Amino acid sequence: KPQTPCGKTATQERTDSNNINDKPSTMARTGIAKGFNSGHVTTERELKPKPSRRKGTLGKRTKLCREIAREVAGLSPYERRILDMIKTGGSAADKRIYKFAKRRLGSHKRAVVKREDIKEVNSQQRARQAGAS
């Protein structure tokens, strides 16, 4: 196995740190073209994060648009069926809801997110009814 200058393998060097959050120790470049830490001697700059780092985060405007669309259009037929399954409950209701949503949406992650979303809709409806009566 290739060893680092201190006589340890790369894996040993990475796992030596006591704290998990510690970054692996990086030595300054030597200015020599060959060997470990080769390259021109430079100081590392603190770069601000790229805009691509926030890809996928929900913006305020998008969230508002989706809320209005849900309010105006309501639930789709399969979502109503999931809501009905939640209301009737029964044994293993979560599993049935998951399996139904997975068939409709195509992936595990989407099904789980949809199930939690419809559960949230159900709890909001129940809170609204409790407030009205």
N, C-alpha and C positions, 0 to 999 in steps of 0.2 A: 504494500500500500504506500502511496506517496505520503511523505511526512512534511510538516511545516518546519520552519527554522528552529522551533523550540523542541523538536523531536516527537511531536504528537501527530496523530492523523487528523485530517480536517474535521471529522465527526467529533473526536475528543475535544478539539479546540472549541467547537461550537457549543458543546454540552458542558464545558467546564464552569461556565458562569453560574453563580448561585441564584441570581434573579432572572426569571424568565423574560422580563421586559428589557433586560440589558441588550444593547446591540452588540454584535460580534466586534471584537476589538479590531480596528483598522489602523494599520501603521501608515505614517506619512510616506509619500512616494520618495524614492531615493534619487531620482534624476539619472539613473543608469538605465540603459535600453533593455537589458536582460535581467532575468531573475524575478524574485518575489517583489511586489510593490514597485515594479518598473514603471518608468514614465517620467514626464516632466513634473517638477515640483510645483504644485499649485495649492491654493487655499480653496476649500469647498465653500460654495455660496449657498445661502439659504434660499431656496426657490419657493415662490408661492405656488399653491396647488393649481393644476391645469383645470380649465372649465370642464373637461371631460370627466373629472373626478366626481362631479355632482350629477352625472347622468343617471336617470332613473328616479331621482328624488321628486316628490310630488310638490309642485308649485302652488301658490295660493290661488292663482287664476284658474288653473286646471281643476283644482279641488272644488272651487265654487261652481264651475261649469258642470262638473259631474253631479254635484248635489242638486242643482237646478234640473238637470236632465232626468235624474232619478225621481224627483218630486213631480215633474210634469208627466213623464211617460209611465211611471210606476214600475212594477216588476214584470219581467217577461214570464211567459207561461211556465217554463221549467223552474224559474225562481219561485213562482207561486207554489209549485208542487213541493219544492224543498221547504218552503215556509209551512205548508200544510203538514209535512212530515215532522217538522220541529214541534208544531202545536199538538199533534196527536201523540208524539213521543213514543212510548213503548220501549220494549227491550231492544237493545242494540240499534237505537234510532240513529245515533251518530254514524255508525258504520254503514247503514243503509243510505243515509244522506250522502256520505262520502262516495260510496260506490256509484250512486246515481249521478252525482256531480262529475265524477271522474269520467264516466261514459260520455257525458255531454261536453265536457271541456277538454278532455284529452290528456291531462297530466295530473299527477299527484298534488303538486304544489298549487295549481290553479283550483283544484277541487277543495283543498283544505282552506285556502283563502276565501273561496266563495261560501263555504259552509259557515265560517266565522262571520263573514259579511252579512249573510241572511240571518244569523243568530242575533247580530247587532240590530238589524231592522226589526226583528221580532221583539227584542227588549225595548226598543224605542216605541213601538206600537203599544206595548203593554203599559209603559210609563205614561203615554199620552192618554190611554183609557183610564188609568188610575187617577190621573190629574183631572180628567173631565167629570168623573163620577164622585 
